[in-house]
Amino acid sequence: FECVFVFQILEETYKLEFLYSGLESRQVATIHHVRLQAKALQLILTARSRQGLDPLISSCEKFLQDIESFQRLFLAELPYLQDSFVDQLLELLPRLSSCKPVELVRILQSTLRQSGLLQLPLPEQIHRATATIIEPTGESDNPLKFTTGLVVALDIDATLEHVQDPQNTVKVQVLYPDGQSHVIHPKPGDFRKPGPDRHRLITQVYLSHSAWTEPSQIEVRLLLAYSSSSTSLSSSSSLSSSPASRLGWSDSIDGFPPPELAVEGTIPFSKPVKVLIMPKPARR
């Protein structure tokens, strides 16, 4: 349950960062601060799971990278984060970089208990990315027919509001009755821009499933893809000279993981639409 709770917190921070446009640097820093607290809790749970020393060492190394990444990305915001969780960690960083993993976990536990959540004041101009699927409507009783084992095209027509770079971030997900999922990346030419902050997606997805023998419903929705490396505040500068890359207790590890390992994922941002599919047996 605790691991699920931490995962949900992390998921919400990515939604806040990538679903909303108009956020200022201070708001993004606050979101990353909550994410850092969740990752600290995740590291503590990893230590409790007793999976062995190597996974714990790897998690500690990654967390120290996250601290220094935060410092580099939000250097201008640090004066506004005095006495916060990350402020305390930065003061302790030389000690954290040289102590053993078990001691690092103890320090994190103590620091987390003493820290609270930062308030997230929202700017006046903030917009949430939304998508509305116009076609298919999900209301038709006429099934989409196709021959088992072959493909059938499904027309997709959707409006997008306040989506940044839709050609690279918007995807179509098809969920089949057996739980299988298919994600399609539309072509750049499938997007139109009828007005400011508005796009239109007109595309086709091709459906096929050899196991279908009975009429079934598929579910179609739009996803917003994100990568933590795509934030406008990201930096590609190296951490090779940082204290975290000189951990005494990690000498047995073959090198340090590359900094800024991107976390990638997708966020559903349209209501799902159900479409009835009717397969026909193939001719023999």
Secondary structure, 3 states (H helix, E strand, C coil): CHHHHHHHHHHHHHHHHHHEECCCHHHHHHHHHHHHHHHHHHHHHHHHCCCCHHHHHHHHHHHHHHHHHHHHHCHHHHHHHCCCHHHHHHHHHHHHHHCCHHHHHHHHHHHHHHCCCCCCCCCCCCEECEEEEEECCCCCCCCEEEECCCCEEEEEEEEEECCCCHHHHEEEEEECCCCCEEEECCCHHHEEEEECCEEEEEEEEEECCCCCCCCEEEEEEEEEEEEHHHCCCCCCCCCCCCHHHHCHHHCCCCCCCCCCCCCEEEEECCCCEEEEEEEECCCC
